[in-house]
Amino acid sequence: NNLYAIAQDYYRAIKEKFPRGLKIIAGWSMGGILATMVNYFFQQDEDNSVAVLMIDSESPILFHSMSLLDYAKYIRNLFDQKLALQIPLNELPSIEDLALMPKEKQVHTLFGKANELIREPGLADKKGSLATIRGLLLGVLKFQLDRPINNVHMITAKATREQRGDARLGWPADKVNVEILQEMPANHDSIML
């Protein structure tokens, strides 16, 4: 449930098995975020032998360029989408209350709420979704880029781009150097067909 730790494990395993030569890591949806995190660890090690292909992967680091209010809407939307609104709205901090907090506190608050909810017997069927939310929020907390990520290629579904209004799906240009950006006439699920 911790994308950051999983990315570190992949980084170590790939480095051990393939110490030399070009490596291409591809991922769809959250897998693309994970691939980008793995590449980040290689670049921290001054190793630029990795290229990443992200397939319809929305940025987990949108807070770099978002207002407090927009960020609050974004992370609350994680809950609302993943849980299909099956949690009473008064169980979660309102967008307005979140927007009064610094971004890191917003994430900590909702991370704590995900930890509480994952233990609720009435939400047993939503444990997987809550674990996903928790992993994304922890990734946001730990994955704060201190240098740009290079060698990134993106394939984006047209429907996702239209929904987000952003062909880069939130990946900030000053943090992620997208060399190729291609759009497919598909939605998030059908892009893999």
Order of alpha helices (4+ residues) and beta strands (2+ residues): alpha-beta-alpha-beta-alpha-alpha-alpha-alpha-beta-alpha-beta
